[in-house]
Amino acid sequence: MTLRTKTSHPLENPPVSVQAKLAAAWTSFMFLYVYVDVVNFYKPGVVDDILKGRVWEFDVSSTLLTIFLVSVTIPAVMVMLSMTLPARVNRVTNLVVASLLIPYSVFNAAGETWEWAFFYGLSIGVELLLLAFILRTAWTWPRTAAVPAMVPATTDLRHDLRQ
């Protein structure tokens, strides 16, 4: 009789940098944000209203379209900034931008009927979870160990360097 044993080959789980986590979260947020808008076109009357020059309660104008462009540009730029800014500035930028986008995301449900509550609840709920992840990741950014400001006078640096 042959006894089979399972050989365990655990997958490697390398550490992921804070910047990569933030960039991934902003990328997810951006895609969700855009896809929610695209899926919204399937709501009855939305495309007809756009063709008539109305979006929600607003007339389609260059100002309105610029505001829409800025709202999609923010998470797109945050992907790049999360990977390139120095840690301290990166942390603050992510905390500020994610905090400002929370009320903006919730505003998307303004004026909607209960018929669309699940659609907006799900989309805004996931957006808020992503923003919460960004806030938590930036807030808990690991700190480096403190470096002593002065070397005590009793320490012989030449001796320490020779060792």
TIVO-2410 file (N, C-alpha, C; in nm, 3 decimals):
# residues 163
REC num residu      c1      c2      c3 atome chaine
REC   1      M   0.085  -0.118   0.000     N      A
REC   1      M   0.000   0.000   0.000    CA      A
REC   1      M   0.090   0.125   0.000     C      A
REC   2      T   0.060   0.217  -0.089     N      A
REC   2      T   0.137   0.339  -0.100    CA      A
REC   2      T   0.065   0.452  -0.028     C      A
REC   3      L   0.136   0.520   0.054     N      A
REC   3      L   0.079   0.632   0.127    CA      A
REC   3      L   0.122   0.761   0.059     C      A
REC   4      R   0.025   0.839   0.021     N      A
REC   4      R   0.056   0.967  -0.044    CA      A
REC   4      R   0.058   1.078   0.059     C      A
REC   5      T   0.156   1.156   0.051     N      A
REC   5      T   0.163   1.272   0.140    CA      A
REC   5      T   0.163   1.397   0.055     C      A
REC   6      K   0.095   1.495   0.103     N      A
REC   6      K   0.090   1.623   0.032    CA      A
REC   6      K   0.216   1.702   0.063     C      A
REC   7      T   0.280   1.744  -0.042     N      A
REC   7      T   0.398   1.827  -0.026    CA      A
REC   7      T   0.353   1.972  -0.030     C      A
REC   8      S   0.384   2.041   0.074     N      A
REC   8      S   0.343   2.180   0.083    CA      A
REC   8      S   0.447   2.270   0.016     C      A
REC   9      H   0.402   2.345  -0.080     N      A
REC   9      H   0.487   2.445  -0.145    CA      A
REC   9      H   0.417   2.579  -0.132     C      A
REC  10      P   0.436   2.643  -0.017     N      A
REC  10      P   0.366   2.771   0.002    CA      A
REC  10      P   0.411   2.875  -0.101     C      A
REC  11      L   0.318   2.955  -0.141     N      A
REC  11      L   0.349   3.062  -0.235    CA      A
REC  11      L   0.423   3.173  -0.161     C      A
REC  12      E   0.516   3.231  -0.230     N      A
REC  12      E   0.589   3.343  -0.172    CA      A
REC  12      E   0.497   3.464  -0.169     C      A
REC  13      N   0.501   3.535  -0.061     N      A
REC  13      N   0.419   3.655  -0.045    CA      A
REC  13      N   0.511   3.772  -0.016     C      A
REC  14      P   0.576   3.826  -0.120     N      A
REC  14      P   0.672   3.934  -0.096    CA      A
REC  14      P   0.600   4.060  -0.047     C      A
REC  15      P   0.669   4.139   0.031     N      A
REC  15      P   0.607   4.263   0.080    CA      A
REC  15      P   0.578   4.359  -0.037     C      A
REC  16      V   0.468   4.429  -0.024     N      A
REC  16      V   0.428   4.527  -0.125    CA      A
REC  16      V   0.448   4.665  -0.064     C      A
REC  17      S   0.509   4.753  -0.138     N      A
REC  17      S   0.535   4.887  -0.085    CA      A
REC  17      S   0.405   4.964  -0.064     C      A
REC  18      V   0.410   5.060   0.027     N      A
REC  18      V   0.294   5.145   0.053    CA      A
REC  18      V   0.255   5.218  -0.074     C      A
REC  19      Q   0.354   5.266  -0.149     N      A
REC  19      Q   0.324   5.338  -0.273    CA      A
REC  19      Q   0.248   5.249  -0.372     C      A
REC  20      A   0.288   5.124  -0.385     N      A
REC  20      A   0.220   5.033  -0.478    CA      A
REC  20      A   0.078   5.005  -0.432     C      A
REC  21      K   0.058   4.989  -0.302     N      A
REC  21      K  -0.078   4.967  -0.249    CA      A
REC  21      K  -0.167   5.087  -0.280     C      A
REC  22      L  -0.113   5.207  -0.257     N      A
REC  22      L  -0.192   5.328  -0.285    CA      A
REC  22      L  -0.222   5.342  -0.434     C      A
REC  23      A  -0.123   5.319  -0.518     N      A
REC  23      A  -0.144   5.330  -0.662    CA      A
REC  23      A  -0.247   5.228  -0.709     C      A
REC  24      A  -0.243   5.107  -0.655     N      A
REC  24      A  -0.341   5.004  -0.692    CA      A
REC  24      A  -0.482   5.045  -0.648     C      A
REC  25      A  -0.493   5.101  -0.528     N      A
REC  25      A  -0.624   5.144  -0.479    CA      A
REC  25      A  -0.679   5.259  -0.563     C      A
REC  26      W  -0.594   5.355  -0.598     N      A
REC  26      W  -0.639   5.466  -0.682    CA      A
REC  26      W  -0.677   5.417  -0.822     C      A
REC  27      T  -0.604   5.318  -0.874     N      A
REC  27      T  -0.638   5.262  -1.005    CA      A
REC  27      T  -0.775   5.195  -0.999     C      A
REC  28      S  -0.798   5.117  -0.895     N      A
REC  28      S  -0.929   5.053  -0.877    CA      A
REC  28      S  -1.039   5.156  -0.865     C      A
REC  29      F  -1.013   5.258  -0.785     N      A
REC  29      F  -1.112   5.365  -0.767    CA      A
REC  29      F  -1.145   5.431  -0.901     C      A
REC  30      M  -1.040   5.461  -0.978     N      A
REC  30      M  -1.060   5.528  -1.107    CA      A
REC  30      M  -1.143   5.442  -1.202     C      A
REC  31      F  -1.108   5.313  -1.213     N      A
REC  31      F  -1.184   5.225  -1.302    CA      A
REC  31      F  -1.329   5.214  -1.257     C      A
REC  32      L  -1.351   5.195  -1.128     N      A
REC  32      L  -1.488   5.185  -1.078    CA      A
REC  32      L  -1.565   5.313  -1.107     C      A
REC  33      Y  -1.502   5.425  -1.080     N      A
REC  33      Y  -1.564   5.555  -1.101    CA      A
REC  33      Y  -1.609   5.572  -1.246     C      A
REC  34      V  -1.522   5.537  -1.338     N      A
REC  34      V  -1.554   5.551  -1.481    CA      A
REC  34      V  -1.662   5.450  -1.522     C      A
REC  35      Y  -1.647   5.325  -1.478     N      A
REC  35      Y  -1.743   5.222  -1.518    CA      A
REC  35      Y  -1.882   5.249  -1.462     C      A
REC  36      V  -1.893   5.303  -1.343     N      A
REC  36      V  -2.024   5.339  -1.288    CA      A
REC  36      V  -2.090   5.442  -1.379     C      A
REC  37      D  -2.013   5.539  -1.427     N      A
REC  37      D  -2.069   5.638  -1.520    CA      A
REC  37      D  -2.112   5.574  -1.651     C      A
REC  38      V  -2.032   5.481  -1.702     N      A
REC  38      V  -2.067   5.414  -1.828    CA      A
REC  38      V  -2.192   5.330  -1.810     C      A
REC  39      V  -2.199   5.251  -1.703     N      A
REC  39      V  -2.316   5.167  -1.678    CA      A
REC  39      V  -2.439   5.253  -1.657     C      A
REC  40      N  -2.421   5.371  -1.599     N      A
REC  40      N  -2.533   5.464  -1.576    CA      A
REC  40      N  -2.602   5.504  -1.707     C      A
REC  41      F  -2.530   5.498  -1.819     N      A
REC  41      F  -2.592   5.532  -1.949    CA      A
REC  41      F  -2.706   5.438  -1.983     C      A
REC  42      Y  -2.711   5.319  -1.925     N      A
REC  42      Y  -2.817   5.223  -1.952    CA      A
REC  42      Y  -2.946   5.254  -1.877     C      A
REC  43      K  -2.941   5.347  -1.782     N      A
REC  43      K  -3.064   5.387  -1.714    CA      A
REC  43      K  -3.157   5.453  -1.815     C      A
REC  44      P  -3.283   5.417  -1.810     N      A
REC  44      P  -3.378   5.479  -1.904    CA      A
REC  44      P  -3.377   5.631  -1.895     C      A
REC  45      G  -3.366   5.695  -2.010     N      A
REC  45      G  -3.374   5.840  -2.018    CA      A
REC  45      G  -3.242   5.913  -2.006     C      A
REC  46      V  -3.138   5.848  -1.958     N      A
REC  46      V  -3.011   5.917  -1.936    CA      A
REC  46      V  -2.952   5.965  -2.069     C      A
REC  47      V  -2.942   5.877  -2.167     N      A
REC  47      V  -2.885   5.915  -2.296    CA      A
REC  47      V  -2.975   6.018  -2.365     C      A
REC  48      D  -3.106   5.999  -2.356     N      A
REC  48      D  -3.198   6.097  -2.417    CA      A
REC  48      D  -3.177   6.236  -2.357     C      A
REC  49      D  -3.162   6.241  -2.224     N      A
REC  49      D  -3.138   6.371  -2.159    CA      A
REC  49      D  -3.005   6.432  -2.203     C      A
REC  50      I  -2.901   6.348  -2.215     N      A
REC  50      I  -2.771   6.398  -2.260    CA      A
REC  50      I  -2.783   6.454  -2.400     C      A
REC  51      L  -2.854   6.383  -2.487     N      A
REC  51      L  -2.872   6.431  -2.625    CA      A
REC  51      L  -2.952   6.561  -2.629     C      A
REC  52      K  -3.035   6.585  -2.528     N      A
REC  52      K  -3.110   6.710  -2.517    CA      A
REC  52      K  -3.029   6.819  -2.447     C      A
REC  53      G  -2.907   6.783  -2.403     N      A
REC  53      G  -2.820   6.883  -2.340    CA      A
REC  53      G  -2.835   6.894  -2.190     C      A
REC  54      R  -2.886   6.788  -2.124     N      A
REC  54      R  -2.903   6.791  -1.978    CA      A
REC  54      R  -2.835   6.670  -1.914     C      A
REC  55      V  -2.763   6.694  -1.805     N      A
REC  55      V  -2.708   6.588  -1.722    CA      A
REC  55      V  -2.755   6.617  -1.580     C      A
REC  56      W  -2.827   6.525  -1.521     N      A
REC  56      W  -2.895   6.543  -1.394    CA      A
REC  56      W  -2.981   6.668  -1.405     C      A
REC  57      E  -2.948   6.769  -1.329     N      A
REC  57      E  -3.024   6.894  -1.332    CA      A
REC  57      E  -2.948   7.005  -1.402     C      A
REC  58      F  -2.836   6.971  -1.464     N      A
REC  58      F  -2.747   7.072  -1.520    CA      A
REC  58      F  -2.750   7.070  -1.672     C      A
REC  59      D  -2.736   7.189  -1.730     N      A
REC  59      D  -2.721   7.199  -1.874    CA      A
REC  59      D  -2.579   7.156  -1.910     C      A
REC  60      V  -2.566   7.081  -2.019     N      A
REC  60      V  -2.434   7.042  -2.066    CA      A
REC  60      V  -2.363   7.168  -2.115     C      A
REC  61      S  -2.246   7.192  -2.060     N      A
REC  61      S  -2.168   7.310  -2.097    CA      A
REC  61      S  -2.020   7.274  -2.086     C      A
REC  62      S  -1.937   7.364  -2.134     N      A
REC  62      S  -1.793   7.339  -2.122    CA      A
REC  62      S  -1.750   7.337  -1.976     C      A
REC  63      T  -1.814   7.416  -1.892     N      A
REC  63      T  -1.782   7.417  -1.749    CA      A
REC  63      T  -1.818   7.283  -1.685     C      A
REC  64      L  -1.936   7.231  -1.715     N      A
REC  64      L  -1.979   7.103  -1.659    CA      A
REC  64      L  -1.887   6.990  -1.704     C      A
REC  65      L  -1.855   6.987  -1.833     N      A
REC  65      L  -1.767   6.882  -1.883    CA      A
REC  65      L  -1.626   6.894  -1.826     C      A
REC  66      T  -1.580   7.015  -1.801     N      A
REC  66      T  -1.450   7.035  -1.739    CA      A
REC  66      T  -1.452   6.982  -1.596     C      A
REC  67      I  -1.560   7.006  -1.523     N      A
REC  67      I  -1.574   6.954  -1.387    CA      A
REC  67      I  -1.572   6.801  -1.389     C      A
REC  68      F  -1.643   6.742  -1.484     N      A
REC  68      F  -1.641   6.595  -1.497    CA      A
REC  68      F  -1.501   6.545  -1.527     C      A
REC  69      L  -1.430   6.614  -1.616     N      A
REC  69      L  -1.295   6.574  -1.651    CA      A
REC  69      L  -1.202   6.582  -1.530     C      A
REC  70      V  -1.214   6.688  -1.453     N      A
REC  70      V  -1.132   6.704  -1.332    CA      A
REC  70      V  -1.163   6.591  -1.233     C      A
REC  71      S  -1.291   6.556  -1.219     N      A
REC  71      S  -1.328   6.452  -1.122    CA      A
REC  71      S  -1.270   6.316  -1.160     C      A
REC  72      V  -1.249   6.289  -1.287     N      A
REC  72      V  -1.189   6.164  -1.330    CA      A
REC  72      V  -1.036   6.175  -1.332     C      A
REC  73      T  -0.987   6.296  -1.353     N      A
REC  73      T  -0.842   6.318  -1.357    CA      A
REC  73      T  -0.778   6.303  -1.220     C      A
REC  74      I  -0.849   6.340  -1.116     N      A
REC  74      I  -0.793   6.334  -0.980    CA      A
REC  74      I  -0.742   6.194  -0.946     C      A
REC  75      P  -0.825   6.089  -0.954     N      A
REC  75      P  -0.769   5.957  -0.920    CA      A
REC  75      P  -0.662   5.911  -1.019     C      A
REC  76      A  -0.672   5.952  -1.145     N      A
REC  76      A  -0.569   5.913  -1.243    CA      A
REC  76      A  -0.435   5.974  -1.205     C      A
REC  77      V  -0.434   6.099  -1.165     N      A
REC  77      V  -0.310   6.164  -1.125    CA      A
REC  77      V  -0.260   6.107  -0.992     C      A
REC  78      M  -0.352   6.068  -0.904     N      A
REC  78      M  -0.312   6.011  -0.776    CA      A
REC  78      M  -0.239   5.878  -0.793     C      A
REC  79      V  -0.268   5.804  -0.899     N      A
REC  79      V  -0.192   5.681  -0.926    CA      A
REC  79      V  -0.045   5.716  -0.942     C      A
REC  80      M  -0.017   5.815  -1.026     N      A
REC  80      M   0.121   5.856  -1.052    CA      A
REC  80      M   0.184   5.920  -0.929     C      A
REC  81      L   0.112   6.007  -0.862     N      A
REC  81      L   0.168   6.075  -0.745    CA      A
REC  81      L   0.199   5.976  -0.633     C      A
REC  82      S   0.114   5.874  -0.617     N      A
REC  82      S   0.137   5.775  -0.512    CA      A
REC  82      S   0.266   5.697  -0.534     C      A
REC  83      M   0.309   5.687  -0.656     N      A
REC  83      M   0.433   5.614  -0.686    CA      A
REC  83      M   0.556   5.704  -0.690     C      A
REC  84      T   0.538   5.835  -0.699     N      A
REC  84      T   0.654   5.922  -0.722    CA      A
REC  84      T   0.682   6.025  -0.612     C      A
REC  85      L   0.583   6.065  -0.537     N      A
REC  85      L   0.607   6.166  -0.434    CA      A
REC  85      L   0.691   6.111  -0.319     C      A
REC  86      P   0.768   6.197  -0.254     N      A
REC  86      P   0.840   6.154  -0.133    CA      A
REC  86      P   0.738   6.112  -0.025     C      A
REC  87      A   0.779   6.025   0.064     N      A
REC  87      A   0.688   5.963   0.160    CA      A
REC  87      A   0.602   6.062   0.238     C      A
REC  88      R   0.662   6.164   0.296     N      A
REC  88      R   0.585   6.257   0.380    CA      A
REC  88      R   0.479   6.331   0.299     C      A
REC  89      V   0.518   6.384   0.184     N      A
REC  89      V   0.424   6.457   0.097    CA      A
REC  89      V   0.319   6.359   0.042     C      A
REC  90      N   0.362   6.239   0.008     N      A
REC  90      N   0.275   6.136  -0.045    CA      A
REC  90      N   0.165   6.104   0.056     C      A
REC  91      R   0.205   6.084   0.180     N      A
REC  91      R   0.109   6.051   0.286    CA      A
REC  91      R   0.005   6.161   0.302     C      A
REC  92      V   0.050   6.284   0.313     N      A
REC  92      V  -0.041   6.397   0.332    CA      A
REC  92      V  -0.134   6.413   0.211     C      A
REC  93      T  -0.078   6.403   0.091     N      A
REC  93      T  -0.158   6.418  -0.030    CA      A
REC  93      T  -0.267   6.312  -0.037     C      A
REC  94      N  -0.234   6.188  -0.007     N      A
REC  94      N  -0.333   6.081  -0.010    CA      A
REC  94      N  -0.440   6.102   0.096     C      A
REC  95      L  -0.401   6.145   0.215     N      A
REC  95      L  -0.499   6.171   0.321    CA      A
REC  95      L  -0.595   6.283   0.283     C      A
REC  96      V  -0.542   6.391   0.228     N      A
REC  96      V  -0.626   6.505   0.191    CA      A
REC  96      V  -0.719   6.472   0.075     C      A
REC  97      V  -0.664   6.417  -0.032     N      A
REC  97      V  -0.744   6.392  -0.153    CA      A
REC  97      V  -0.851   6.287  -0.125     C      A
REC  98      A  -0.816   6.178  -0.057     N      A
REC  98      A  -0.916   6.075  -0.027    CA      A
REC  98      A  -1.026   6.131   0.064     C      A
REC  99      S  -0.989   6.215   0.160     N      A
REC  99      S  -1.089   6.276   0.248    CA      A
REC  99      S  -1.185   6.366   0.171     C      A
REC 100      L  -1.132   6.442   0.076     N      A
REC 100      L  -1.217   6.531  -0.003    CA      A
REC 100      L  -1.308   6.455  -0.100     C      A
REC 101      L  -1.265   6.338  -0.144     N      A
REC 101      L  -1.346   6.261  -0.238    CA      A
REC 101      L  -1.462   6.186  -0.171     C      A
REC 102      I  -1.458   6.170  -0.040     N      A
REC 102      I  -1.567   6.099   0.029    CA      A
REC 102      I  -1.700   6.172   0.010     C      A
REC 103      P  -1.712   6.301   0.046     N      A
REC 103      P  -1.841   6.367   0.023    CA      A
REC 103      P  -1.876   6.377  -0.125     C      A
REC 104      Y  -1.776   6.391  -0.210     N      A
REC 104      Y  -1.800   6.398  -0.354    CA      A
REC 104      Y  -1.862   6.268  -0.404     C      A
REC 105      S  -1.812   6.155  -0.355     N      A
REC 105      S  -1.867   6.025  -0.395    CA      A
REC 105      S  -2.010   6.009  -0.345     C      A
REC 106      V  -2.035   6.048  -0.222     N      A
REC 106      V  -2.169   6.035  -0.165    CA      A
REC 106      V  -2.268   6.125  -0.241     C      A
REC 107      F  -2.222   6.241  -0.288     N      A
REC 107      F  -2.306   6.334  -0.362    CA      A
REC 107      F  -2.366   6.270  -0.487     C      A
REC 108      N  -2.300   6.169  -0.543     N      A
REC 108      N  -2.349   6.105  -0.665    CA      A
REC 108      N  -2.486   6.042  -0.649     C      A
REC 109      A  -2.527   6.014  -0.526     N      A
REC 109      A  -2.659   5.955  -0.504    CA      A
REC 109      A  -2.767   6.061  -0.485     C      A
REC 110      A  -2.729   6.187  -0.480     N      A
REC 110      A  -2.826   6.294  -0.455    CA      A
REC 110      A  -2.934   6.296  -0.561     C      A
REC 111      G  -3.058   6.302  -0.515     N      A
REC 111      G  -3.171   6.314  -0.605    CA      A
REC 111      G  -3.216   6.186  -0.672     C      A
REC 112      E  -3.153   6.074  -0.641     N      A
REC 112      E  -3.192   5.947  -0.704    CA      A
REC 112      E  -3.311   5.885  -0.632     C      A
REC 113      T  -3.386   5.804  -0.704     N      A
REC 113      T  -3.503   5.739  -0.648    CA      A
REC 113      T  -3.463   5.609  -0.579     C      A
REC 114      W  -3.554   5.553  -0.499     N      A
REC 114      W  -3.527   5.427  -0.429    CA      A
REC 114      W  -3.511   5.311  -0.526     C      A
REC 115      E  -3.566   5.326  -0.646     N      A
REC 115      E  -3.552   5.221  -0.747    CA      A
REC 115      E  -3.405   5.194  -0.779     C      A
REC 116      W  -3.320   5.297  -0.769     N      A
REC 116      W  -3.178   5.285  -0.802    CA      A
REC 116      W  -3.090   5.281  -0.678     C      A
REC 117      A  -3.150   5.260  -0.562     N      A
REC 117      A  -3.075   5.263  -0.436    CA      A
REC 117      A  -2.967   5.155  -0.432     C      A
REC 118      F  -2.995   5.034  -0.479     N      A
REC 118      F  -2.894   4.928  -0.473    CA      A
REC 118      F  -2.777   4.960  -0.567     C      A
REC 119      F  -2.807   5.009  -0.687     N      A
REC 119      F  -2.701   5.045  -0.782    CA      A
REC 119      F  -2.608   5.150  -0.722     C      A
REC 120      Y  -2.666   5.257  -0.670     N      A
REC 120      Y  -2.583   5.363  -0.614    CA      A
REC 120      Y  -2.523   5.322  -0.480     C      A
REC 121      G  -2.597   5.246  -0.401     N      A
REC 121      G  -2.544   5.199  -0.274    CA      A
REC 121      G  -2.422   5.110  -0.293     C      A
REC 122      L  -2.429   5.020  -0.390     N      A
REC 122      L  -2.317   4.931  -0.418    CA      A
REC 122      L  -2.197   5.007  -0.473     C      A
REC 123      S  -2.223   5.091  -0.573     N      A
REC 123      S  -2.110   5.163  -0.635    CA      A
REC 123      S  -2.046   5.261  -0.538     C      A
REC 124      I  -2.126   5.336  -0.468     N      A
REC 124      I  -2.071   5.433  -0.373    CA      A
REC 124      I  -2.009   5.360  -0.254     C      A
REC 125      G  -2.070   5.250  -0.213     N      A
REC 125      G  -2.015   5.171  -0.103    CA      A
REC 125      G  -1.875   5.120  -0.135     C      A
REC 126      V  -1.855   5.067  -0.256     N      A
REC 126      V  -1.722   5.018  -0.294    CA      A
REC 126      V  -1.625   5.135  -0.306     C      A
REC 127      E  -1.670   5.247  -0.363     N      A
REC 127      E  -1.583   5.365  -0.371    CA      A
REC 127      E  -1.538   5.407  -0.231     C      A
REC 128      L  -1.631   5.408  -0.136     N      A
REC 128      L  -1.598   5.448   0.001    CA      A
REC 128      L  -1.503   5.347   0.067     C      A
REC 129      L  -1.521   5.218   0.038     N      A
REC 129      L  -1.427   5.119   0.091    CA      A
REC 129      L  -1.286   5.140   0.035     C      A
REC 130      L  -1.277   5.170  -0.093     N      A
REC 130      L  -1.145   5.199  -0.153    CA      A
REC 130      L  -1.084   5.324  -0.092     C      A
REC 131      L  -1.164   5.427  -0.073     N      A
REC 131      L  -1.113   5.549  -0.012    CA      A
REC 131      L  -1.071   5.524   0.134     C      A
REC 132      A  -1.147   5.441   0.205     N      A
REC 132      A  -1.110   5.405   0.343    CA      A
REC 132      A  -0.978   5.328   0.345     C      A
REC 133      F  -0.959   5.240   0.248     N      A
REC 133      F  -0.832   5.167   0.237    CA      A
REC 133      F  -0.716   5.264   0.213     C      A
REC 134      I  -0.739   5.361   0.125     N      A
REC 134      I  -0.636   5.461   0.096    CA      A
REC 134      I  -0.604   5.540   0.223     C      A
REC 135      L  -0.708   5.584   0.294     N      A
REC 135      L  -0.686   5.661   0.417    CA      A
REC 135      L  -0.611   5.578   0.521     C      A
REC 136      R  -0.651   5.454   0.539     N      A
REC 136      R  -0.585   5.368   0.638    CA      A
REC 136      R  -0.440   5.341   0.599     C      A
REC 137      T  -0.417   5.313   0.472     N      A
REC 137      T  -0.282   5.283   0.425    CA      A
REC 137      T  -0.191   5.405   0.443     C      A
REC 138      A  -0.240   5.522   0.406     N      A
REC 138      A  -0.160   5.644   0.422    CA      A
REC 138      A  -0.141   5.678   0.569     C      A
REC 139      W  -0.246   5.663   0.650     N      A
REC 139      W  -0.239   5.698   0.791    CA      A
REC 139      W  -0.140   5.609   0.866     C      A
REC 140      T  -0.135   5.480   0.829     N      A
REC 140      T  -0.048   5.385   0.899    CA      A
REC 140      T   0.085   5.365   0.827     C      A
REC 141      W   0.124   5.460   0.746     N      A
REC 141      W   0.250   5.452   0.672    CA      A
REC 141      W   0.363   5.421   0.770     C      A
REC 142      P   0.439   5.316   0.747     N      A
REC 142      P   0.546   5.280   0.841    CA      A
REC 142      P   0.650   5.392   0.852     C      A
REC 143      R   0.701   5.407   0.972     N      A
REC 143      R   0.803   5.509   0.997    CA      A
REC 143      R   0.938   5.441   1.009     C      A
REC 144      T   1.041   5.517   0.974     N      A
REC 144      T   1.177   5.465   0.990    CA      A
REC 144      T   1.221   5.489   1.133     C      A
REC 145      A   1.320   5.413   1.177     N      A
REC 145      A   1.374   5.429   1.311    CA      A
REC 145      A   1.442   5.565   1.323     C      A
REC 146      A   1.429   5.625   1.439     N      A
REC 146      A   1.489   5.756   1.462    CA      A
REC 146      A   1.641   5.743   1.463     C      A
REC 147      V   1.707   5.840   1.406     N      A
REC 147      V   1.853   5.846   1.404    CA      A
REC 147      V   1.895   5.947   1.510     C      A
REC 148      P   1.989   5.911   1.596     N      A
REC 148      P   2.031   6.005   1.700    CA      A
REC 148      P   2.082   6.135   1.639     C      A
REC 149      A   2.042   6.246   1.699     N      A
REC 149      A   2.084   6.376   1.649    CA      A
REC 149      A   2.231   6.404   1.677     C      A
REC 150      M   2.281   6.352   1.789     N      A
REC 150      M   2.420   6.375   1.827    CA      A
REC 150      M   2.484   6.243   1.867     C      A
REC 151      V   2.611   6.233   1.842     N      A
REC 151      V   2.687   6.118   1.887    CA      A
REC 151      V   2.745   6.155   2.022     C      A
REC 152      P   2.726   6.072   2.125     N      A
REC 152      P   2.781   6.106   2.257    CA      A
REC 152      P   2.933   6.125   2.250     C      A
REC 153      A   2.982   6.217   2.332     N      A
REC 153      A   3.125   6.252   2.331    CA      A
REC 153      A   3.213   6.134   2.369     C      A
REC 154      T   3.160   6.037   2.440     N      A
REC 154      T   3.240   5.923   2.486    CA      A
REC 154      T   3.261   5.819   2.376     C      A
REC 155      T   3.195   5.834   2.266     N      A
REC 155      T   3.207   5.736   2.158    CA      A
REC 155      T   3.322   5.773   2.067     C      A
REC 156      D   3.405   5.678   2.040     N      A
REC 156      D   3.517   5.697   1.947    CA      A
REC 156      D   3.473   5.647   1.810     C      A
REC 157      L   3.436   5.739   1.720     N      A
REC 157      L   3.386   5.701   1.588    CA      A
REC 157      L   3.490   5.626   1.507     C      A
REC 158      R   3.617   5.664   1.520     N      A
REC 158      R   3.721   5.594   1.444    CA      A
REC 158      R   3.727   5.448   1.485     C      A
REC 159      H   3.713   5.423   1.615     N      A
REC 159      H   3.715   5.285   1.664    CA      A
REC 159      H   3.594   5.208   1.609     C      A
REC 160      D   3.475   5.271   1.610     N      A
REC 160      D   3.354   5.205   1.561    CA      A
REC 160      D   3.364   5.175   1.411     C      A
REC 161      L   3.426   5.263   1.335     N      A
REC 161      L   3.437   5.243   1.192    CA      A
REC 161      L   3.535   5.131   1.156     C      A
REC 162      R   3.637   5.111   1.241     N      A
REC 162      R   3.735   5.007   1.214    CA      A
REC 162      R   3.679   4.868   1.239     C      A
REC 163      Q   3.574   4.857   1.313     N      A
REC 163      Q   3.519   4.725   1.348    CA      A
REC 163      Q   3.434   4.668   1.237     C      A
***
